[in-house]
Amino acid sequence: MRVLRTTFVLAALTLLLMLAGEYLGGRNGMTIGLGFAIVTNAFAYFFSDKIALWSSGAKPVSREQLPRLYAVMERLAAKANLPVPKLYVVPEPAPNAFATGRNPSHASVAVTEGLLQLMNDDELEGVIAHELSHVRNYDILISSVAATIAGAITWLSRSAWWFGVGGREDDRDRGGSGILGVLMLILAPIGAMLLQFALSRQREYSADETGARMVGNPYGLINALHKLGAYNSRIPTTAISPSTSALCIVKPMFGMGGLTSLFSTHPPLADRIQNLRQLDQAPLR
């Protein structure tokens, strides 16, 4: 069911991109939109991890520098039968973590300095298991592709507005191009954003569950989420960029509130914790 939902969202995003291209230039525009989707997906496939690490200021660390982090990662990677990802530390006091990379053989996991200082061993294990679950489930690639397509849709819709192009000939003859342009400008990016958020929230629930099963119990991750929620509501994030925030285990605080909470890429922490508590009702395997 999760695979079907993911396929549906990615297909819907691609269709929306093609429709935006069709509005810009008819059938040829639709072809261009599809080609643009392929090119942007290829770019995301090869370079999204490097962009995420660079934009957050993440620095590679060795086993000698952080033996505690390596010990947890190596133990869980062996348990999940995964290659050990490259490890990075972000010079950031707000506790958080994210994984990136197109597949398990090209994966990286970054944690902030604040997270290493805040988490005990069980909580750190829960966080790392969550991030390894994203690697195992290919969530980073899927999220990067979805974000890239959504960005392309926004770019195309804005092009239609600012350059005054697009619209079928009969629409222009009736003066309807302006109305369609406004709708394209507003509705296409919103639709892409909502589809992207639905996909991102679904992957967080899945990574929580897979991570708890990887460890054998949900307690470390539950306690870690409690701490992450409390501290990230008080400590603004300065190093991790908003474009990378969707990859983080919890939503960073950028000093913005209000309506931004309605458009979060992360499900509410209370719901995630409740789901993990329900997992505890049956033996984890």
Secondary structure as GFF3:
##gff-version 3
##sequence-region A 1 285
A	DSSP	alpha_helix	2	56	.	.	.	ID=ss1
A	DSSP	beta_strand	59	60	.	.	.	ID=ss2
A	DSSP	alpha_helix	67	79	.	.	.	ID=ss3
A	DSSP	beta_strand	86	90	.	.	.	ID=ss4
A	DSSP	beta_strand	97	100	.	.	.	ID=ss5
A	DSSP	three_ten_helix	104	106	.	.	.	ID=ss6
A	DSSP	beta_strand	108	112	.	.	.	ID=ss7
A	DSSP	alpha_helix	113	118	.	.	.	ID=ss8
A	DSSP	alpha_helix	121	136	.	.	.	ID=ss9
A	DSSP	alpha_helix	139	162	.	.	.	ID=ss10
A	DSSP	alpha_helix	169	173	.	.	.	ID=ss11
A	DSSP	alpha_helix	177	215	.	.	.	ID=ss12
A	DSSP	alpha_helix	219	232	.	.	.	ID=ss13
A	DSSP	three_ten_helix	245	247	.	.	.	ID=ss14
A	DSSP	three_ten_helix	258	263	.	.	.	ID=ss15
A	DSSP	alpha_helix	269	279	.	.	.	ID=ss16
###
